[in-house]
Amino acid sequence: GYLDGIEIGDVGRFEAGLLEHMRSAASSVLDTIRDEEKLSDKTEADLKSAIEAFSKSFA
């Protein structure tokens, strides 16, 4: 998964950073999930893309 390459001690920092990323750069994905109350195929793909983008930039 997305956390396989993350050290256990960095998981909290990853989580906090991902939440910040989702709230700022991918807020439309969160809005869609909240409004639709389900994950369509498109929303799931958008969510995966947002997580992957953050994961690549996490250091």
C-alpha positions in Angstrom: 0.0 0.0 0.0 0.8 3.6 0.2 2.6 3.3 3.5 4.8 0.4 2.7 7.9 2.6 2.2 7.2 4.8 5.2 9.0 4.2 8.5 6.7 3.5 11.4 7.8 6.6 13.2 6.9 8.7 10.2 3.3 7.4 9.8 1.8 10.2 11.9 3.6 12.9 9.9 2.5 11.2 6.7 -1.1 11.2 7.9 -1.0 14.8 8.9 0.6 15.8 5.6 -1.8 13.8 3.5 -4.8 15.4 5.3 -3.3 18.9 4.6 -2.7 18.0 1.0 -6.3 16.7 0.6 -7.7 19.8 2.2 -5.7 22.2 0.0 -4.7 20.6 -3.3 -7.5 18.0 -3.6 -10.4 19.6 -1.8 -12.8 18.9 -4.7 -12.3 15.2 -4.1 -13.2 15.5 -0.4 -16.2 17.7 -1.4 -17.4 15.0 -3.9 -17.0 12.2 -1.3 -19.0 14.2 1.3 -21.7 15.3 -1.2 -22.2 11.9 -2.8 -21.6 9.8 0.3 -20.0 7.0 -1.9 -17.0 6.4 -4.1 -17.8 6.4 -7.8 -15.1 5.0 -10.1 -14.1 8.5 -11.1 -13.9 9.7 -7.5 -11.9 6.7 -6.5 -9.5 7.3 -9.3 -9.2 11.0 -8.3 -8.6 10.0 -4.7 -5.9 7.5 -5.7 -4.2 10.1 -7.8 -4.2 12.6 -5.0 -2.7 10.1 -2.6 -0.1 9.0 -5.1 0.9 12.6 -5.8 1.4 13.3 -2.1 3.2 10.0 -1.5 5.7 10.9 -4.2 6.5 14.3 -2.6 6.6 12.9 1.0 10.2 13.1 2.4 
